[in-house]
Amino acid sequence: MQCKTADELMALAKAEGFEITKDEAEAYFAELADVELDEKALRNIAGGTCTLDGTSCWTLSN
């Protein structure tokens, strides 16, 4: 389930046995809105990969 509102997140949390306040749910969404991926994360999403120790990366290309 993908929550799109604080109320949906609160309902999901409750269904899973957690209690969160509306302020906590809204703070979570505010934090997600401010997420910026760094270059390494973008490479991995875009078809690249890195070793477990993070010392080498490569991307797939045509």
N, CA, C and O of each residue as an XYZ file, in Angstrom:
248
protein
N       0.845     -1.184      0.000
C       0.000      0.000      0.000
C       0.880      1.234      0.000
O       1.833      1.324      0.774
N       0.569      2.168     -0.851
C       1.278      3.429     -0.895
C       0.393      4.494     -0.269
O      -0.705      4.768     -0.754
N       0.870      5.082      0.793
C       0.097      6.114      1.481
C       0.347      7.454      0.831
O       1.489      7.821      0.553
N      -0.732      8.183      0.588
C      -0.624      9.494     -0.038
C      -0.987     10.621      0.906
O      -0.762     11.792      0.600
N      -1.550     10.270      2.056
C      -1.929     11.294      3.028
C      -1.489     10.851      4.418
O      -1.202      9.679      4.662
N      -1.447     11.820      5.310
C      -1.098     11.521      6.694
C      -2.122     10.565      7.306
O      -1.759      9.673      8.072
N      -3.390     10.748      6.971
C      -4.441      9.877      7.510
C      -4.260      8.429      7.038
O      -4.451      7.492      7.813
N      -3.893      8.256      5.767
C      -3.648      6.895      5.250
C      -2.463      6.260      5.952
O      -2.494      5.073      6.277
N      -1.414      7.044      6.191
C      -0.242      6.516      6.893
C      -0.588      6.128      8.320
O      -0.132      5.098      8.816
N      -1.389      6.947      8.979
C      -1.811      6.634     10.345
C      -2.623      5.340     10.375
O      -2.453      4.522     11.279
N      -3.507      5.152      9.388
C      -4.330      3.937      9.323
C      -3.458      2.713      9.068
O      -3.669      1.665      9.678
N      -2.479      2.836      8.171
C      -1.579      1.722      7.893
C      -0.761      1.369      9.132
O      -0.612      0.195      9.471
N      -0.240      2.380      9.797
C       0.536      2.141     11.014
C      -0.317      1.426     12.058
O       0.142      0.478     12.695
N      -1.534      1.873     12.230
C      -2.435      1.250     13.206
C      -2.728     -0.201     12.846
O      -2.768     -1.064     13.723
N      -2.934     -0.473     11.559
C      -3.209     -1.842     11.107
C      -2.023     -2.759     11.371
O      -2.191     -3.965     11.545
N      -0.816     -2.182     11.400
C       0.394     -2.967     11.656
C       0.793     -2.967     13.127
O       1.839     -3.504     13.490
N      -0.049     -2.360     13.980
C       0.192     -2.388     15.426
C       1.012     -1.223     15.962
O       1.545     -1.298     17.069
N       1.118     -0.152     15.192
C       1.862      1.027     15.626
C       0.916      2.204     15.748
O      -0.065      2.306     15.011
N       1.208      3.068     16.657
C       0.431      4.289     16.809
C       1.340      5.461     16.485
O       2.398      5.614     17.094
N       0.934      6.289     15.530
C       1.658      7.518     15.238
C       0.655      8.656     15.237
O      -0.520      8.475     14.920
N       1.140      9.820     15.595
C       0.262     10.991     15.628
C       0.181     11.612     14.234
O       0.987     11.313     13.353
N      -0.800     12.470     14.061
C      -0.934     13.166     12.777
C       0.297     14.036     12.524
O       0.766     14.134     11.390
N       0.825     14.672     13.585
C       2.036     15.483     13.435
C       3.210     14.634     12.962
O       3.986     15.074     12.113
N       3.352     13.415     13.501
C       4.439     12.522     13.074
C       4.269     12.104     11.616
O       5.236     12.067     10.856
N       3.042     11.792     11.236
C       2.777     11.390      9.852
C       3.051     12.538      8.891
O       3.641     12.333      7.831
N       2.629     13.741      9.252
C       2.870     14.902      8.400
C       4.358     15.220      8.314
O       4.842     15.624      7.257
N       5.088     15.043      9.413
C       6.531     15.277      9.413
C       7.227     14.274      8.495
O       8.186     14.620      7.804
N       6.746     13.039      8.490
C       7.303     12.008      7.611
C       7.128     12.410      6.146
O       8.070     12.311      5.361
N       5.939     12.859      5.779
C       5.694     13.279      4.400
C       6.525     14.516      4.040
O       7.008     14.624      2.913
N       6.693     15.435      4.973
C       7.513     16.621      4.722
C       8.966     16.217      4.480
O       9.640     16.787      3.623
N       9.439     15.241      5.233
C      10.812     14.763      5.053
C      10.978     14.085      3.693
O      11.993     14.279      3.026
N      10.000     13.302      3.284
C      10.070     12.645      1.977
C      10.080     13.659      0.839
O      10.741     13.447     -0.177
N       9.369     14.729      0.999
C       9.298     15.738     -0.054
C      10.632     16.443     -0.241
O      10.882     17.042     -1.288
N      11.489     16.374      0.771
C      12.764     17.081      0.737
C      13.940     16.143      0.460
O      15.092     16.519      0.677
N      13.663     14.933     -0.016
C      14.723     13.957     -0.278
C      15.347     14.235     -1.633
O      14.653     14.406     -2.635
N      16.662     14.275     -1.643
C      17.387     14.440     -2.894
C      18.405     13.312     -2.989
O      19.202     13.109     -2.073
N      18.378     12.583     -4.092
C      19.300     11.474     -4.264
C      20.668     11.980     -4.692
O      20.775     12.889     -5.516
N      21.726     11.377     -4.117
C      23.068     11.745     -4.539
C      23.435     11.021     -5.835
O      22.684     10.169     -6.310
N      24.577     11.361     -6.397
C      24.979     10.804     -7.695
C      25.065      9.278     -7.657
O      24.678      8.613     -8.618
N      25.563      8.728     -6.570
C      25.690      7.268     -6.444
C      24.316      6.603     -6.485
O      24.132      5.602     -7.179
N      23.369      7.143     -5.759
C      22.025      6.569     -5.746
C      21.380      6.670     -7.119
O      20.724      5.731     -7.569
N      21.561      7.802     -7.785
C      20.990      7.965     -9.120
C      21.588      6.971    -10.111
O      20.866      6.418    -10.941
N      22.893      6.738    -10.034
C      23.533      5.756    -10.920
C      22.931      4.375    -10.722
O      22.661      3.670    -11.694
N      22.721      3.988     -9.483
C      22.160      2.667     -9.188
C      20.735      2.537     -9.705
O      20.353      1.484    -10.216
N      19.962      3.580     -9.576
C      18.587      3.553    -10.056
C      18.547      3.506    -11.575
O      17.680      2.856    -12.159
N      19.479      4.190    -12.209
C      19.492      4.318    -13.659
C      20.186      3.156    -14.356
O      20.543      3.285    -15.527
N      20.388      2.040    -13.691
C      20.961      0.860    -14.335
C      22.410      0.623    -14.005
O      23.038     -0.255    -14.597
N      22.957      1.370    -13.087
C      24.338      1.141    -12.671
C      24.383      0.271    -11.436
O      23.348     -0.104    -10.886
N      25.567     -0.041    -11.014
C      25.719     -0.836     -9.806
C      27.045     -0.523     -9.150
O      27.937      0.023     -9.800
N      27.194     -0.848     -7.908
C      28.437     -0.640     -7.174
C      28.767     -1.908     -6.407
O      27.888     -2.714     -6.101
N      30.039     -2.070     -6.105
C      30.446     -3.206     -5.280
C      29.957     -2.970     -3.864
O      29.578     -1.854     -3.507
N      29.966     -4.010     -3.067
C      29.488     -3.889     -1.695
C      30.297     -2.888     -0.898
O      29.750     -2.202     -0.035
N      31.600     -2.788     -1.170
C      32.404     -1.835     -0.406
C      32.349     -0.425     -0.985
O      32.924      0.503     -0.418
N      31.655     -0.262     -2.119
C      31.457      1.056     -2.690
C      32.666      1.638     -3.400
O      32.682      2.835     -3.690
N      33.686      0.824     -3.692
C      34.895      1.363     -4.305
C      34.849      1.391     -5.822
O      35.642      2.102     -6.439
N      33.956      0.648     -6.440
C      33.877      0.686     -7.901
C      32.427      0.663     -8.342
O      31.593     -0.052     -7.787
N      32.156      1.466     -9.355
C      30.800      1.552     -9.904
C      30.894      1.510    -11.412
O      31.906      1.902    -11.995
N      29.833      1.033    -12.042
C      29.745      1.066    -13.475
C      28.289      1.168    -13.875
O      27.392      0.845    -13.096
N      28.066      1.615    -15.080
C      26.698      1.707    -15.582
C      26.575      0.874    -16.822
O      27.569      0.593    -17.491
N      25.377      0.478    -17.133
C      25.099     -0.260    -18.349
C      24.842      0.731    -19.464
O      24.143      1.725    -19.265
N      25.392      0.475    -20.621
C      25.156      1.385    -21.744
C      24.959      0.583    -23.004
O      25.324     -0.591    -23.063
N      24.379      1.213    -24.022
C      24.140      0.553    -25.305
C      25.403      0.542    -26.129
O      25.405      0.028    -27.248
